[in-house]
Every structure is written in structure tokens, then in C-alpha cells.
Amino acid sequence: MHIVKLLAYSCEANHTIRESIVLLGMNSEQGNQMAGVNKVIIVGNLGRDPEVRTMPSGDRMVTFSIATSETWKDKQSGERREKTEWHNIVIFNDHLAGVAERYLKKGSKVYIEGSLQTRKYTNRDGQEVRTTEIVLQKYKGELQMLDSRGDSGGYSAASGGYASSKPDQSSSPAKDYDLDDEVPF
């Protein structure tokens, strides 16, 4: 958004596009290039229970698939159509792996924030296969449980803590407030 505003401002100030790009710090003559962004946000339902594996290093890895669907009305036939996409999720973050292992199951609705990674491996038949996955790295990513069943909270690796949308009522007793009391300010 800032790029668009700066380009629009620069064009109004009679700068050329080349001058505007230099203003943005993307001078191609010096070889400077703007960094890319690899961020995926997805909301969907688990297609299977999470599978937990322990790597030789002792770290845990959790994998599962998420289905996302879009629906529309076909203009020609008038019928409702649906398209479902399946996304493979891999979690390397220990805290998120623990949350996924304990609370997620087939059908759970989740919000996932990670990055796309494509890797190659050799399958059991000896064929080389490429797969693209949404990966939540060791210190990156976010997982939020969106179901209304149970506690619908989430954990963000960036914030370093567990966030719940429901207040913890066990730690403090319910208080009876008299709404007719004077306000102390």
C-alpha cells in the first residue's frame, strides 16, 4: 500500500517511474531488489487426525491436511457448485505441535498461518515426487482453533503464549457487581 501511495505521489510530483523505483530503494542498477513475502493464511477443516512423528534430533513434527471449500452458483445451470482444495500442513514448532496433538482431530476448524515450501522425496516405489506444503517453522507460524466446541483459542509462535477467546473462570471467582454503585472516576 505504501508503494502504491509513493508511486502515485511520485507521479504527481513529475517523477518518472524509474525515479520512483529508486525512491523505494529498488535501484536495479545497484542490484538491490525488494525482498519477497512467503506467507500463507488458511482457514479450513482437518481432513484427518494429526500425525505426530519424532525426528532423530528428538524434535516433534506434526502433519495433517486441511480442506478449504468455495461455493458458487453456476450461471448457466443455476445449480450450486462447490470446489474443495486440500492443503498439507507440517508443524515443526514444539509448542504448536503440542497444541495440535492434544486438541485437534478430524473435522476441527482451524486458522493456520505459515509459509509455502516445496520439497522433493523418493516414494516407496522409487519415484521422485514433489510436494508443496504449508509449513509452520520452529519459531514462526500461528495456529488457532476456531471450533465452538470446547476452548476455541489459539497459539502464536510469535507471541510466545497461548491465547484463548474464553476467559479463565477457574482462576477468579465470579463477582457480583451492583450496577447502581457510584463510578469511582
N, C-alpha and C positions, 0 to 999 in steps of 0.2 A: 504494500500500500504506500509506503514511503517512497519507493522507487517511482511509482506512477505519479505521485504528487510532485516529486522532484523533476521528473521528465516534463510534466505539464508546466511547472513553474519555469523550468529552463527554456522551454519552447516559447513561453510568453515573454521571457526576458531576451529573446532573439539569440539564444544559444543554439548551436547546431546539435543534432543528435550525438555526434562524436564528442562534442564538448560536454554534453550532459552525462554521457557514459564515463568520461574522465572525472567529472564531479562526483560520481558514485564510487570512484575507486576501482573502476574496472578498465583501466587503460590497457588495451590489448597489445600495445607496442612494448610495454614493460613485462608482459606475460602474466600480469595479475588477473585472476579470474575470481568471480564470486563463488563462494562455497555452495554446494548443493545441500538439499534438505532431504533426508530419508526418514520420514515419519508416517506411520500408518495408524489411523484411529478406526476401530471397527466395533460395531455393536451387533451381537447375534447370539445364537443358542448353541451350546455344546452338542456335537453330534455323537459323542461317546464320552465315557468316563475318562478323566485324565490318567495318563500312564506315567508312572514315576520310575526313573532309572537312576542308578548311581554310577557315575563315571569312575574310571580308575583313580582319578585325583581325590575321590571322596565327595565331590560336589554332586548335587542332585540336578536332574534335568527332567522337566515335566513336559509332556506333549499331549495335545488334543486337537480336535478340529472344531471349527465354528462355522455354522451355516448362516448366511445372510440372504434375505429374500427381498425382492421388489415385485410389486404387483401393479398392473395397469389394465385399462380397458382397451381391448382391440378395437380400432376404429372401423375396420371392415366388418367384423362379425358381431361386435358388441359384447363379446364374451370377456370375462375377467381372466387375465393371464398372469402367471407367476413364473419368475426365474429365480432359482436358488444357486448361489455360489458357495463353494466350500473353501475354507482357508485353514491351512495347517499352522498351528501355534506351537512355539518352542520357548520354554521359560528356563533361563539359566540363573535367575536371581533367586537366592536361597529363601528369602522371606516370601516372595510371591509364589515360589514353588510350594512352600508350606501351606499358604492360604489355598492354593488350587487343590492340593492334595486333601486337605481337611474339609473344604466347603463346597467344591464344585462337583457336579455329577452331570450325566447326560441330561440335556434339556435345560440346564441352567442358563439364564440370560446374563451376559457379561459385556462389559466395556473393556476393550483391550487397546493399549497404546504401545507401539513398538516400532521396529524398523523392518524393512523387507530385506531378506538375504536369499540368494540363490546359491545352492551348493550341488556338487556332483558326488555321486557314490556308485558303487558297483552292487547290484542286487544279487540275490541268491542264484539267479540264472547266469550270472557272469556278465550281464549287460550294464553299460554305463547309463545312469539315469540322472537327470537334472530335476531339482525340485526347488520351488520358491516358497519360503516360509515367513511368517511374521514372528520375529524374534524379540524377546524381552531379555536384554543382556544383564550381566551381573549387577550393575548399578544404574540401570536405565529401565524405563518402562512403567506401565501402570496397569493395574487390574482392579476393576470394580464389579462387584456382584450387584445386579440390578433386579433380581427377583424380589417380589414382595413377601415370599415365604422366608421365614427366619430373619436373620440380620442382613439387611441389604447395605453393606458397606463396601469399602474398597481399600486397597493398599497401593501406595505410590512409592516406588523406589526412590524417587527424587525427594519426597518429603520425609522419608525415613520413618514413617509411622502409619498406624492403621487408622483409617477414618471410617466412622460409622454414621449412617444417617439417622439412627435412633439413639436417643440419649441413654446413657447407662444409668438405669434407675436403681440398680443394686447398691451403688456406692453412696447414694444420698437418699435419705428417707423423703417421702412425699411431704411437701409443706402445704399447709392450709393458709392461704393468704386472704385477708379481708380486703376486698377491693375498695371499701369505704375509708380505709386508713388514709391519713394525710401523706402526701408525697413529700419526701424529705429534701426537695430542692426548690 
